[in-house]
Amino acid sequence: MLIVLSQTLNLGTVDFKNLVIDQAVINKIPIKFAWYYKFMPVKMEGNILTIASATPFDVKTQDEIRVHLGVEINVVLTQEAELTEALKKYYGFASDTIDRILTKKPKKAAVSTSDSGQWIEDLEKQSEDPTVASLVNEIILEAYKKRATDIHIEPYRNKVRFRYRIDGVLIDANLPTDVKHFLLPILSRIKIMANLSITEKRLPQDGSAVVKTKEQTMDLRISTIPTPRGESMVIRILPSKVTLLSLEKLGFKKESAELFRYLIQKPHGIVFITGPTGSGKTTTLYACLNEINSSQRKIITIEDPVEYEMDGITQVQVNPKVNFTFSTGLRSLLRHDPDIIMVGEVRDLETAEIAIRTALTGHLVFSTLHTNDAASGITRLIDMGVEPYLVASSVEAFVAQRLIRVICSECKKEDTTPMISIKEEMARGLNIADATQIKIYRGQGCDHCNFTGFFGRIAIYEVLILSDNIRVAILDKPRSEKIKKIAMQEGLVTLRQYGWRAVVDGLTTPEEVMNVTVKDEYLQKEVESVKVKESPTTKATEVPIQRVRKSEDWPTKSGYDSRIYPRTFDPIELQYHLTKPDVNNPQLLSAYGVAYTALTEDLSAGGLRFVSKVEIPLGSIIQITLHLGEGQKNITCLAKISRVEEDRLSNVFVIVVNYMDISSDDRVIVNKFVKSIVRREIKLEVPKN
């Protein structure tokens, strides 16, 4: 239609997706002017201003623009929806509302209530009102339109940061800087919606609210914490109407979906979904209940909180304030004659024992655990105090789960980088004969995906069914590595292998998989320790990895910066820990906290560069472990942060480190490894005769 109109009316058109507008042109046109007359400045040539409009025959408006701006007008045609999105992109999505509030032109606000008398905010109805209430509505509505699950409001010195969590990654909201003047009114408005105290700013508060759009009613879970610069707030968005996906759409392959359906159709037993917070465990459980929900079955859930409402299922929410916990609620549920029970989370021994005994008495139970993989679920239950024979006799399966981002279909392209070591590991994991035939795709970034290269998420799984061999092994209270080794011998598809399948299918990138999984070949290995010899007559002892903090023991010349070693840009997996002075001996550094996984951007025998989602202060000392591949020694040493660069678009940090206490032998190993990759890359680049 746009093309036909442009040809008929002899007007040009504009495509904002492929157009970059000069900021100088934007600065010349006030936001109130552009929003009021509904046009977008495109370019300025001399005294002629080219504007995009969806109403090219509104001569009166064009005359007013000429008079007020003192320029000649050249009109090009665009769609109204694209025009609105362009105004939001270049001026900020709430810039018009903020400008009208600053100029003190408020309009009367209105609210809507439900039939039950509960205050329900209509986000779209008030979006034109220049008040703080309408500003809050626009912020929440924009988050909903962009598929955000959380809104983060963070005060700092002289600024306020608004961020949306989209597909598990935080992205800055496109709000004007003037929004910092409205932090206190915005927080007060949200507190009123959630029925929180607006005068209490020294203690954390939690509440909930209900808002609606034309097609959706949403529950908001609001949490505040005090900071030195004001209150920080996080808003969790929970749509009440959720399209429950099939197992295949969640990410299950055909054979895995059939196996999982076999598990959830069992008459009794427990199926545990394991994974960290935010890995989609609850969504998978709801998909399971949706598959087996019928009028012949009584299904009861006990959750904290009830995230999605489902027809035909009795849902119960725990309330610790009145001592209504998972364990007390689970006892009461049994009196309601359920066939299937879903327990939101097993947090303690009492809940675990009741759930297990419920499964032994003929009920099918679903629940979740916070563990790193499927095999660790067994050791977690035993560590809680559950008897091994109860675990072996009641649990049917442990399913580990992680979420990975899906490459945007609008800007998806093949990555021609060799990435030899990554492709070789993928080939080993998937039994592919020729690693060079593996194709890797990436998103280039576009408006559709907010220039992230990803749109949406799917899950990868590790389904560990308790076979007879595993049940026998459980009675000996084994380590999780032994359980996983038995399962892999019986055909277990690990999380890393499942992720590699998604990469080969063109759904995601290797980095997404490596960020949430660990290498399979290292699972059975014991944690390495460093042997320290105090004297020739002293017997070597095993101690945790830690180094003496003495600057004279470390080389002062940076081998990384001097560029004396060859380097490779092929991604190599590494793990790093933060360090702190040892409690018993401040002269020693000890690794602490969780192990972060990353990929090198370039590597040499003098240092390396990698991308981190965690900001590490310049000059900090970290402990790194390089995984050079199968058959290679793991290189562990301390490293000093010599440069930190922030990538604001992706919300990540590029970290450059120099090795500090690496031994000569280890440096030689790294140097030989880099040279071998460089030689292979040169061979690949030599054309065939």
KERO-91350 format. One record per residue (C-alpha): x, y, z. Coordinates in steps of 0.1 Angstrom, whole numbers, plus 2048, in hexadecimal, padded with zeros to 3 digits. Each point is the difference from the previous one (the first is absolute). Layout:
KERO-91350
XYZ...
//
This chain:
KERO-91350
80080080081C8188098117FA7DE7E08047ED7F882181282380E7FB7FE7F87DA7DD80F7FD80781F8148248047F280E8018248207F080D8007E681B8177F981D80A7DF81080B80782480E7DD80581C8087E78048258088178118197F582480881A81A8097FD80A8258068247F57DF7FF7ED7EE7F281F80E81B8167F281C7EA7DC7F38047F18028247EF7E080B7DF8128087FF80C7DC8077DE7F07E77EE8177E481A7FC8018017DA8097DB7FD81E8037E88237F380181D8177F48157EC7E781B8177F38088257FC80F80E7DF8058258027DE80F8087ED7E17F67F47E881B7F67DE7F57E57F18177EF7DE8007DA8018057E37E87FE7E881D7F68118117E27E18157F77FD8128218098227F17F781481F8197EC81581B8047E67FA8267FF8038028278207ED7FE80E8187E77F681E81480D7F38228217F27F38068197E480A7E57E67F27F17E07F07DD8038057E27EB7E87E480A8077DA7FB7E77E58088027E681C7E97EA8147F280E82080D7E28158238047F27FE8268067F77FA82581C7E78058198187F07F581C8188057E981D8227F47F48108227FA7EE81581B7F97E581A7DF7EE8047F281681D8118217F57DF8117F77F17F882281F80C8138018207EB7DB8088088057F982581E8178007EC81C7EF7E47FB81A7E47F67E97EF7E48137DF7F07F67E87EE8178097DC8057E77E48028027DD80E7EB7E17FB7F57E68197F67DD7FC7DF7F180980E7F582180A8238098257F97FC81481C7F280C7F67DD8148197EC7F78047DB8228067F07F480A7DE7E381680A81681881381E8017E97F78237F37FD81082281F8168098027F48248197EB8147E57E58017FF7FF7DA8268007FE8017E18167E57F07EA8158077E181F7F08107ED7E18097EE7FE7DE8218047ED80F7E48147E27E97F88038087DB8257F87FF7F97DE81281380B81F7FC7EA81F80E81981980482680381E80C81480082480E82380880E80982380E82480D7FE8118218057F081A7E97EE7E57EB7E67E48018047E07EC7E27EE7F28067DD7F27EB7E47F18097DC8037F87F17DD8097DC7F88137FE82181781E7F87FD82380E7FC81C7E67FE8258067DE80F7FC7FF81C7E67F581C81880A8257FF81980B81A7E681880F7EF7E281081980381C7EB81E80D7E27E88068117E48137EE8068217DD8067F08057E07EB8097EB81E7E380E8147E77FA7E480B7DB7FD7FF7FC8267DC80D8017F77E77E480F7E48157F180C82182280780F80B81B81880C81F7EE81080E8208157E18078218037ED8187F08187F47DC7FF7F97E87E37DC7FC7F57EE7E77EB7DD8037F07EB7F97E27EA8127E87E97F97E28018127DF7EF7FA7DE8038077DB7E77F97E580A7DB7FD8107F78217FD8048268217FF81180B7FB82481D81580C8177F481C81281F80F81E7FF81681481E80E82180281281181F80F82180D7F081681E8087F08137E37DC7F78067EA7E17FC8077E67E67E27EE7F27FA7E17EB7DE7F97F07FA7DC7F57E57FE7E47EB7E08017E57FE7E57E07EF80D7F87F17DE81D7EB7F48007EB7E180C7DF80D8197F27E78057DC7F581F7EE80B80E8037DC7FC82680181180282181F7F17F07FB7DA80480D7EB7E27E87E67F38107E28128048148207DC80B7FF7F57DC7FD8167F681D7F281D8157DC7F87F88077DC80B80C80D8227E28178067E77E57F780D7EA81C7E67F881B81780981D82380C80981282180080E8137E381881C80A80981E7E982280E80A8118207F880982380D7E781C8067F280D7E08077E17EB7DB7FB7F77F97E28177DD80C8097F78057DC80A7DC7F87EC7F381D7E18137F48057F27DD8017DD8107E08068147EF80E7E08097DF7EE7F07EA81A7E481680C7DE7F07FB7DD7FE8118087DE80E81E80B81480281681F81F8167FE80B81781C81E81780181181281D81681D7F581182080C7F28137EF7E67F47E780E80D7E07E77F47E67DB7F88047F57DF7F07DC7F47FB7F87DF80F81C8008197FE80A82581C81880880B80882381881C80B8167FD81F80081C81A81D7FF8187F181D8147E57E980D8187E28027F17F07E181F7F17F08057E57E58027E581A7E080A8137EE8057DF80B7DF7F27F17EE81E7DF8107FA8007F97DB7FF7DB8067DE8038107F280D7E08057DF7ED81880D7E580D7EA7E381C8177F781281A81681881B7F681780E81C80F8217F58227F981080F7E78198138178188057EB81F8017DC80E7DC80180C7F180A7DE8177E67EF7F57E38167DB8087FE8028037DA8137DF7FD7E87ED8177E380F7EC80F7F17E18047DE8117DB8008097F58017DB8018257F68138107E381481D80D81281C7ED8198188118208147FB82280180F81D8197FD81D7EC7F381A8037E47F77E17EE7E97E18018187E981380581B81B7DB7FD8098077DE81081C80C8167EC8208097E37EB80E8197E981381281F80E7DE80D80C7FD7E18157E97EA7EA8097DB8038107F27E07E77E37FF7E38197FF8108137E38077DF7ED7DD7F38047EB81F7FA8118177E77FA7F87DB81781A7F08138208047FE8197E381A81C7FF7F681F7ED8108207F37F481C7EA81380B7E17F881E7E97F37F97DD8118127E27EA81B7F17F17F47E08008237F082680580280D7DC8018207FA7EB81B7E57FF82080781381E7F77EA81980381C8147DE8017FA7FA8268137DF7FD8017F58247DB8078067F67ED7E18177E380A7EF7FE8227DE8017F080A7E47E880C7EA81D7E18078157E87F87E38157E57EF8048147E081B7F37EA80A8217EE80181F8178068177E37DC7F97F37F180F81F7F08227FA7FC81B81B7E881C7FD7FD8228127E881D80180E8217F37E98158147E18137F47E181480C7ED7DF8048187F381A80A8218108227FB7EF8097E38177FF7E57E47E87EB8157DA7FD8017F07E981980D7E28147FD7DA80080B7E781A81B7E57FD7FB7E18168137E38107E77E380880F7E88197E97E28058087EB81F8097DE7F18067E18158268068007FB82480C7E87F581B8197E780D81C81A7FF7EB8198148007E981E8268068037FB8268028178067E280D8217F37EB8107E481D7FA7E77FD7DA8047DA8017FB8058157E081A7E97F37E97E28047E48147EF81780A7E38097DC7FB7DB7F87FD7FA81B7E67FA82081380081F7EA81181B8157F782580181F8087EB7F77E77E57DC80C7FF80D8247FC8187F57E47E27F27EE7EF82280281F8107F18027E77E37DB8067FA8078267FD7EB80981E81B81081682580880381C7EC81080581C81A7DC7FC80D8067DB8058228048117F381A8177E77E88108117DE7FE8217F08088177EA7EC7F67DB8038237F38018088138207E27F38138117E080C82181180A8088098238078248088258067FA81580D81D82380F80081D7ED80F8168178158237F580B80D81281E8237F17FE8127E27F07FA7EB81E7DC80A8057E67E97F17E88117E77DE80880E7DF8087F07F38238067E58167F080B8167E380E81F80F81F8167FA8168168157F88257F882380E7FB8068167E28257F87FE7F77DB7F87ED80B7E080F80C7DF7FD8267FD8007FF7DA7DF7F87F08047E57E77DD8067F38058257F98237FB7F17F17EA7E481E7E98007EA7E17FF7E97F47E47DC8038077DF7EF7F57DD80E7FD7F17DE8017E87FE81F80F7EB81D7EC7F881F80C80D8217F380282480981B8187FC80782580382181381A7FF81C80480F82381A7FF81B8007DF8147EF80382281D7EE81281C8107ED7FA8227EF8207FA7EB7EE7E57ED7E58047E57E37E77FF7E67FB7E57DC80480D7DC8027F37F27F07E18157F67E17F78157E28027F17DD80B8157E28107FE7DE8218117F67FF81A7E58257FC7FA81A7EC81282680080281A7F28188028238107DC8078077DD7FF7F27E08137FA7DD7F48087DC80D8037F08008227DD80880C80F8098228138218048227FA81081381F80D82080A7EE81F7F28127ED7E38108107DD8027EC7E27F58077DB7FD7FC7F27DD7FF7DD7F28057FB7DB7F07E17F18157FA7E17ED7E17F58017DA8028217F280880E82280A80A80B8237E98198128158208067F881182181082080C7F982280E7FA81D7E87FE8268057E58157EF8138197EA7E380E7EC7DA8018037E980C7E37DA8028047EA7F77E27E18148097EC7F27E48047DC80B8048088268207EC80182580880981F7F87EB81B7F68198257FF7F88177ED8188257F980380C7DF80F81280582280D7E080F7FF7E97E281D7E77FF8187FE7E37F47DE7F77DB80B7FF80A81E7EB8117EA7E77E17E97FF7E981E7F881980D7E68017DE7EE7DA7FD8017FC8237F081A7F87E57ED7DF7F87E08137FA81181B7EC8107E57EA7DE7EF7FA7F08217F781C8077E77FB7DE7F07DA8077FD8078217EE8177F07E67EC7FC7E07FF7DD7F08117FB7DD
//
